[in-house]
């Protein structure tokens, strides 16, 4: 083979390697774009970080309402901290020590193979929501999202096709990253790192919020933080368990990198596991 041909071969080899690496990097970006659907979809809410001036007043006023649908709707609709998309990326740790919240562990496997057995407490509602989120997001399957939604929501809850978690998966598949979902080198892992109780109505209804550390790996790893809230309602079904309650979707939760000043300002408490039931 001539030296010119060898040089051309080497140049093509380098170009192919660069394209392959670039493709892997793009795949990670696309994967995170799909998982971060709720973070990036509403451009109108991605301005500079700012707390709604009346946020505390809204929650306080809502919890002074008589128990029932009006009170629950008011708690769900109360605005949370508005943050820019970059707030979900790794950021500078805060010099402050944020509050912690102990979340119980699952004790069994419930319907649709979702971890269950969480206690009849606000922390139990948070634990169940985190288990639902992990099951859905780690599957990256619309069919699986519908299966989980059917097993873990009350009549009158947001429909499966309009559910925020289904929207995440839909955006992931539409982005083109879906082709990597079944790859042996592809993994999506979610870990609850923050949580908060936005409000409550008695002991059977909690507006629970979970902040997830979402790790997506396709040859290399990338991460985002993702905040999500749901109306969680206690049901006597199957010996008693938390379900997604009826009513419109709550205001979007702020997606802030855990441990930052912005995460503390947004009200996120650091999750600590516990086996106490």
Secondary structure as UniProt FT lines:
FT   HELIX           3..35
FT   HELIX           37..40
FT   HELIX           43..45
FT   TURN            53..54
FT   HELIX           55..63
FT   HELIX           69..77
FT   HELIX           85..88
FT   STRAND          100..104
FT   STRAND          108..109
FT   HELIX           111..113
FT   STRAND          115..116
FT   HELIX           122..139
FT   HELIX           142..151
FT   TURN            155..156
FT   HELIX           160..162
FT   HELIX           164..175
FT   HELIX           177..180
FT   TURN            181..182
FT   TURN            184..185
FT   STRAND          186..200
FT   TURN            202..203
FT   STRAND          205..218
FT   STRAND          221..235
FT   HELIX           237..239
FT   STRAND          241..244
FT   TURN            258..259
FT   HELIX           261..265
FT   TURN            266..267
FT   STRAND          269..274
//
